[in-house]
């Protein structure tokens, strides 16, 4: 089954990329600068990628100096709580 990303399918919004723990200590804006659709937002402690605006291009991934950006289904086990944190930030129910 193909992964649906950055869209709404049957009322469920699917995340594309998740920004995890390393962003908290760094909070570098390089990812924001390269995003072609301006879907990365600055929160109090980290940046967040908006699931409805992201086009899943991946331009942000190699720009992150601390490697904090992951596809939603590849977030390392020690940072999986950041998946829910990203959904909550945008007031989007997790699938």
C-alpha positions, 0 to 999 in steps of 0.5 A: 500500500502506498504511503499517502503524505501531506494530504487529507484522505478520508478525513485523516491528515497524514504527516509527511515529515516530523521534526524530532528532539535534536531540533530543540537544542539547535533550532537552526532555521536552514530547513525554513530557508529551503522550503519551497512552500513555507510549511515549516513553522517556528514553535517555542522550542522547535520547528514544526512541519505543517502536514496539510501544506508540506508537498513531501519534497524532502528539501528540508532533510539534508539542510538540517545540521542536526539531522532532526527531520524524518519521514513520519514512518522512519522516526527513530524509536527514541523520538517517536513521541515527537510524532504526536507532538507535531500533530498536537502543534497543528491541532490535527488528530493523529491517524 
